Every structure is written in structure tokens, then in C-alpha cells.
Amino acid sequence: MLLQIINKIALRDNVILHTYVFMDSHYHLLIET
């Protein structure tokens, strides 16, 4: 059960990280053009 909780937290952090990287790359594209 503890492993499931850790898994959920890790998954959520992973999604946040991916979203941040995605937005960051788009932000750079907007600045460059």
C-alpha cells in the first residue's frame, strides 16, 4: 500500500515535470520567433 502511494506521488511529479518541460520549450519557441 505504501508503494502505491509512492507510485502515485512519483507519477504526479513526473506529469508536472513533463508539463513544465513542454511549456518551457513552447515558451522558448515563442521568444525566438
PDB file with one MODEL, atoms N, CA, C and O in Angstrom:
MODEL        1
ATOM      1  N   MET A   1       0.832  -1.208   0.000  1.00  0.00           N
ATOM      2  CA  MET A   1       0.000   0.000   0.000  1.00  0.00           C
ATOM      3  C   MET A   1       0.869   1.262   0.000  1.00  0.00           C
ATOM      4  O   MET A   1       0.574   2.226  -0.706  1.00  0.00           O
ATOM      5  N   LEU A   2       1.924   1.247   0.784  1.00  0.00           N
ATOM      6  CA  LEU A   2       2.837   2.392   0.816  1.00  0.00           C
ATOM      7  C   LEU A   2       3.479   2.582  -0.558  1.00  0.00           C
ATOM      8  O   LEU A   2       3.688   3.707  -1.010  1.00  0.00           O
ATOM      9  N   LEU A   3       3.784   1.471  -1.204  1.00  0.00           N
ATOM     10  CA  LEU A   3       4.391   1.513  -2.532  1.00  0.00           C
ATOM     11  C   LEU A   3       3.451   2.171  -3.538  1.00  0.00           C
ATOM     12  O   LEU A   3       3.896   2.904  -4.421  1.00  0.00           O
ATOM     13  N   GLN A   4       2.149   1.907  -3.404  1.00  0.00           N
ATOM     14  CA  GLN A   4       1.160   2.516  -4.301  1.00  0.00           C
ATOM     15  C   GLN A   4       1.118   4.033  -4.114  1.00  0.00           C
ATOM     16  O   GLN A   4       1.009   4.784  -5.084  1.00  0.00           O
ATOM     17  N   ILE A   5       1.206   4.472  -2.866  1.00  0.00           N
ATOM     18  CA  ILE A   5       1.198   5.910  -2.566  1.00  0.00           C
ATOM     19  C   ILE A   5       2.437   6.579  -3.169  1.00  0.00           C
ATOM     20  O   ILE A   5       2.346   7.641  -3.784  1.00  0.00           O
ATOM     21  N   ILE A   6       3.585   5.943  -2.982  1.00  0.00           N
ATOM     22  CA  ILE A   6       4.834   6.469  -3.544  1.00  0.00           C
ATOM     23  C   ILE A   6       4.737   6.522  -5.064  1.00  0.00           C
ATOM     24  O   ILE A   6       5.191   7.474  -5.698  1.00  0.00           O
ATOM     25  N   ASN A   7       4.133   5.474  -5.639  1.00  0.00           N
ATOM     26  CA  ASN A   7       3.954   5.397  -7.083  1.00  0.00           C
ATOM     27  C   ASN A   7       3.101   6.547  -7.591  1.00  0.00           C
ATOM     28  O   ASN A   7       3.421   7.160  -8.609  1.00  0.00           O
ATOM     29  N   LYS A   8       2.016   6.840  -6.887  1.00  0.00           N
ATOM     30  CA  LYS A   8       1.120   7.934  -7.284  1.00  0.00           C
ATOM     31  C   LYS A   8       1.821   9.281  -7.210  1.00  0.00           C
ATOM     32  O   LYS A   8       1.666  10.115  -8.102  1.00  0.00           O
ATOM     33  N   ILE A   9       2.587   9.495  -6.156  1.00  0.00           N
ATOM     34  CA  ILE A   9       3.324  10.747  -5.991  1.00  0.00           C
ATOM     35  C   ILE A   9       4.365  10.896  -7.101  1.00  0.00           C
ATOM     36  O   ILE A   9       4.509  11.970  -7.686  1.00  0.00           O
ATOM     37  N   ALA A  10       5.084   9.818  -7.384  1.00  0.00           N
ATOM     38  CA  ALA A  10       6.111   9.838  -8.424  1.00  0.00           C
ATOM     39  C   ALA A  10       5.485  10.104  -9.790  1.00  0.00           C
ATOM     40  O   ALA A  10       6.034  10.846 -10.604  1.00  0.00           O
ATOM     41  N   LEU A  11       4.329   9.488 -10.027  1.00  0.00           N
ATOM     42  CA  LEU A  11       3.636   9.665 -11.303  1.00  0.00           C
ATOM     43  C   LEU A  11       3.184  11.108 -11.463  1.00  0.00           C
ATOM     44  O   LEU A  11       3.339  11.699 -12.531  1.00  0.00           O
ATOM     45  N   ARG A  12       2.621  11.676 -10.396  1.00  0.00           N
ATOM     46  CA  ARG A  12       2.150  13.061 -10.437  1.00  0.00           C
ATOM     47  C   ARG A  12       3.321  14.015 -10.669  1.00  0.00           C
ATOM     48  O   ARG A  12       3.213  14.943 -11.470  1.00  0.00           O
ATOM     49  N   ASP A  13       4.430  13.795  -9.979  1.00  0.00           N
ATOM     50  CA  ASP A  13       5.612  14.644 -10.145  1.00  0.00           C
ATOM     51  C   ASP A  13       6.151  14.532 -11.564  1.00  0.00           C
ATOM     52  O   ASP A  13       6.637  15.510 -12.133  1.00  0.00           O
ATOM     53  N   ASN A  14       6.060  13.328 -12.133  1.00  0.00           N
ATOM     54  CA  ASN A  14       6.526  13.087 -13.490  1.00  0.00           C
ATOM     55  C   ASN A  14       5.689  13.881 -14.486  1.00  0.00           C
ATOM     56  O   ASN A  14       6.217  14.466 -15.432  1.00  0.00           O
ATOM     57  N   VAL A  15       4.378  13.894 -14.263  1.00  0.00           N
ATOM     58  CA  VAL A  15       3.465  14.645 -15.134  1.00  0.00           C
ATOM     59  C   VAL A  15       3.756  16.138 -15.032  1.00  0.00           C
ATOM     60  O   VAL A  15       3.786  16.838 -16.044  1.00  0.00           O
ATOM     61  N   ILE A  16       3.969  16.626 -13.812  1.00  0.00           N
ATOM     62  CA  ILE A  16       4.287  18.040 -13.593  1.00  0.00           C
ATOM     63  C   ILE A  16       5.599  18.400 -14.297  1.00  0.00           C
ATOM     64  O   ILE A  16       5.709  19.453 -14.925  1.00  0.00           O
ATOM     65  N   LEU A  17       6.582  17.520 -14.182  1.00  0.00           N
ATOM     66  CA  LEU A  17       7.882  17.752 -14.810  1.00  0.00           C
ATOM     67  C   LEU A  17       7.750  17.802 -16.328  1.00  0.00           C
ATOM     68  O   LEU A  17       8.306  18.689 -16.976  1.00  0.00           O
ATOM     69  N   HIS A  18       7.008  16.845 -16.894  1.00  0.00           N
ATOM     70  CA  HIS A  18       6.807  16.809 -18.337  1.00  0.00           C
ATOM     71  C   HIS A  18       6.059  18.050 -18.826  1.00  0.00           C
ATOM     72  O   HIS A  18       6.383  18.614 -19.871  1.00  0.00           O
ATOM     73  N   THR A  19       5.055  18.464 -18.053  1.00  0.00           N
ATOM     74  CA  THR A  19       4.278  19.654 -18.413  1.00  0.00           C
ATOM     75  C   THR A  19       5.172  20.890 -18.388  1.00  0.00           C
ATOM     76  O   THR A  19       5.091  21.738 -19.276  1.00  0.00           O
ATOM     77  N   TYR A  20       6.026  20.988 -17.367  1.00  0.00           N
ATOM     78  CA  TYR A  20       6.931  22.125 -17.232  1.00  0.00           C
ATOM     79  C   TYR A  20       7.910  22.191 -18.407  1.00  0.00           C
ATOM     80  O   TYR A  20       8.138  23.258 -18.976  1.00  0.00           O
ATOM     81  N   VAL A  21       8.481  21.046 -18.761  1.00  0.00           N
ATOM     82  CA  VAL A  21       9.428  20.979 -19.881  1.00  0.00           C
ATOM     83  C   VAL A  21       8.720  21.336 -21.185  1.00  0.00           C
ATOM     84  O   VAL A  21       9.260  22.056 -22.025  1.00  0.00           O
ATOM     85  N   PHE A  22       7.493  20.816 -21.340  1.00  0.00           N
ATOM     86  CA  PHE A  22       6.692  21.081 -22.541  1.00  0.00           C
ATOM     87  C   PHE A  22       6.405  22.574 -22.680  1.00  0.00           C
ATOM     88  O   PHE A  22       6.583  23.149 -23.754  1.00  0.00           O
ATOM     89  N   MET A  23       5.959  23.197 -21.589  1.00  0.00           N
ATOM     90  CA  MET A  23       5.643  24.618 -21.601  1.00  0.00           C
ATOM     91  C   MET A  23       6.905  25.452 -21.811  1.00  0.00           C
ATOM     92  O   MET A  23       6.876  26.471 -22.501  1.00  0.00           O
ATOM     93  N   ASP A  24       8.000  25.016 -21.219  1.00  0.00           N
ATOM     94  CA  ASP A  24       9.264  25.734 -21.329  1.00  0.00           C
ATOM     95  C   ASP A  24       9.755  25.753 -22.775  1.00  0.00           C
ATOM     96  O   ASP A  24      10.233  26.780 -23.256  1.00  0.00           O
ATOM     97  N   SER A  25       9.638  24.620 -23.468  1.00  0.00           N
ATOM     98  CA  SER A  25      10.078  24.548 -24.861  1.00  0.00           C
ATOM     99  C   SER A  25       9.202  25.431 -25.749  1.00  0.00           C
ATOM    100  O   SER A  25       9.695  26.066 -26.680  1.00  0.00           O
ATOM    101  N   HIS A  26       7.898  25.468 -25.455  1.00  0.00           N
ATOM    102  CA  HIS A  26       6.995  26.315 -26.221  1.00  0.00           C
ATOM    103  C   HIS A  26       7.292  27.791 -25.959  1.00  0.00           C
ATOM    104  O   HIS A  26       7.216  28.622 -26.865  1.00  0.00           O
ATOM    105  N   TYR A  27       7.627  28.100 -24.719  1.00  0.00           N
ATOM    106  CA  TYR A  27       7.960  29.468 -24.334  1.00  0.00           C
ATOM    107  C   TYR A  27       9.181  29.955 -25.114  1.00  0.00           C
ATOM    108  O   TYR A  27       9.210  31.090 -25.590  1.00  0.00           O
ATOM    109  N   HIS A  28      10.178  29.097 -25.239  1.00  0.00           N
ATOM    110  CA  HIS A  28      11.386  29.450 -25.989  1.00  0.00           C
ATOM    111  C   HIS A  28      11.072  29.651 -27.470  1.00  0.00           C
ATOM    112  O   HIS A  28      11.631  30.533 -28.122  1.00  0.00           O
ATOM    113  N   LEU A  29      10.165  28.815 -27.991  1.00  0.00           N
ATOM    114  CA  LEU A  29       9.773  28.954 -29.396  1.00  0.00           C
ATOM    115  C   LEU A  29       9.085  30.293 -29.635  1.00  0.00           C
ATOM    116  O   LEU A  29       9.301  30.938 -30.661  1.00  0.00           O
ATOM    117  N   LEU A  30       8.256  30.706 -28.680  1.00  0.00           N
ATOM    118  CA  LEU A  30       7.548  31.982 -28.811  1.00  0.00           C
ATOM    119  C   LEU A  30       8.515  33.159 -28.783  1.00  0.00           C
ATOM    120  O   LEU A  30       8.333  34.134 -29.513  1.00  0.00           O
ATOM    121  N   ILE A  31       9.529  33.069 -27.952  1.00  0.00           N
ATOM    122  CA  ILE A  31      10.510  34.153 -27.835  1.00  0.00           C
ATOM    123  C   ILE A  31      11.363  34.245 -29.108  1.00  0.00           C
ATOM    124  O   ILE A  31      11.656  35.341 -29.586  1.00  0.00           O
ATOM    125  N   GLU A  32      11.755  33.097 -29.648  1.00  0.00           N
ATOM    126  CA  GLU A  32      12.650  33.072 -30.804  1.00  0.00           C
ATOM    127  C   GLU A  32      11.995  33.610 -32.064  1.00  0.00           C
ATOM    128  O   GLU A  32      12.672  34.201 -32.905  1.00  0.00           O
ATOM    129  N   THR A  33      10.687  33.414 -32.210  1.00  0.00           N
ATOM    130  CA  THR A  33      10.015  33.836 -33.441  1.00  0.00           C
ATOM    131  C   THR A  33       9.523  35.271 -33.348  1.00  0.00           C
ATOM    132  O   THR A  33       8.934  35.785 -34.299  1.00  0.00           O
TER     133      THR A  33
ENDMDL
END
